[in-house]
Amino acid sequence: GLRDPNFLVRCGSAIVLGENKVREAVPDLIEALGDSVASVRVDAAVALGKIGSPEALSALRKLAKDPDATVAYYANWAIEKIYRRKG
């Protein structure tokens, strides 16, 4: 799903993986942070935040500088979620 040619399928896949907290998908979700479509980057960031993946922090910090303000906002949101989970 995350590599599907249709960006809507990629978005939907990221959402489902995040809602179900699929830790095995973290490497693919990190890769999806580099997607050419902003909506996919947002959904991947949200999924990583919901999963609470400390290994995604470096990639999320880079994404927080995304030129798309919505992408940057959700990257920061995910970073906060991960830090809160770590305690």
C-alpha positions as CSV (number, residue, x, y, z in Angstrom):
1,G,0.0,0.0,0.0
2,L,2.7,2.6,0.9
3,R,4.3,2.1,-2.5
4,D,1.1,2.0,-4.6
5,P,1.2,4.4,-7.6
6,N,-2.1,6.0,-6.4
7,F,-1.4,8.5,-3.6
8,L,-4.8,7.9,-2.1
9,V,-3.9,4.3,-1.5
10,R,-0.6,5.4,0.0
11,C,-2.5,7.8,2.3
12,G,-5.0,5.1,3.3
13,S,-2.3,2.6,4.0
14,A,-0.5,5.0,6.3
15,I,-3.7,5.8,8.2
16,V,-4.6,2.2,8.7
17,L,-1.0,1.3,9.9
18,G,-1.1,4.2,12.4
19,E,-4.6,3.4,13.7
20,N,-3.5,-0.2,14.3
21,K,-0.1,0.8,15.6
22,V,1.7,-1.6,13.3
23,R,5.3,-1.4,14.6
24,E,6.6,-3.6,11.7
25,A,5.6,-0.8,9.3
26,V,7.9,1.8,10.9
27,P,10.7,1.5,8.3
28,D,8.2,1.9,5.4
29,L,6.4,4.8,7.1
30,I,9.8,6.5,7.6
31,E,10.4,6.0,3.9
32,A,7.0,7.5,3.1
33,L,8.0,10.7,4.9
34,G,9.9,11.4,1.6
35,D,6.9,10.9,-0.6
36,S,6.4,13.5,-3.4
37,V,2.7,14.1,-2.2
38,A,2.3,16.2,0.9
39,S,-0.8,14.3,2.0
40,V,1.2,11.1,2.1
41,R,3.9,12.8,4.2
42,V,1.3,14.0,6.6
43,D,-0.4,10.7,7.0
44,A,2.9,8.9,7.5
45,A,4.0,11.4,10.1
46,V,0.7,11.0,12.0
47,A,1.0,7.2,11.8
48,L,4.5,7.3,13.3
49,G,3.3,9.6,16.1
50,K,0.5,7.2,16.9
51,I,2.8,4.2,16.9
52,G,5.2,6.1,19.0
53,S,8.4,5.3,17.1
54,P,11.5,6.9,18.6
55,E,13.5,5.6,15.7
56,A,11.5,8.0,13.4
57,L,12.6,11.1,15.3
58,S,15.5,12.0,13.1
59,A,13.4,11.7,9.9
60,L,10.5,13.6,11.6
61,R,12.9,16.5,12.6
62,K,13.9,16.8,8.9
63,L,10.3,16.8,7.9
64,A,9.5,19.5,10.4
65,K,11.4,21.8,8.0
66,D,9.1,20.9,5.1
67,P,8.1,23.8,2.9
68,D,4.5,22.7,3.2
69,A,3.2,24.2,6.5
70,T,0.7,21.4,7.1
71,V,3.4,18.7,6.7
72,A,5.7,20.6,9.1
73,Y,2.9,21.0,11.6
74,Y,2.1,17.3,11.7
75,A,5.8,16.3,11.8
76,N,6.1,18.5,15.0
77,W,2.9,16.9,16.3
78,A,4.3,13.4,15.8
79,I,7.6,14.4,17.5
80,E,5.6,15.7,20.6
81,K,3.5,12.5,20.7
82,I,6.7,10.3,20.6
83,Y,8.3,12.4,23.4
84,R,5.2,12.2,25.6
85,R,5.1,8.5,25.1
86,K,8.7,8.1,26.1
87,G,7.9,9.9,29.4
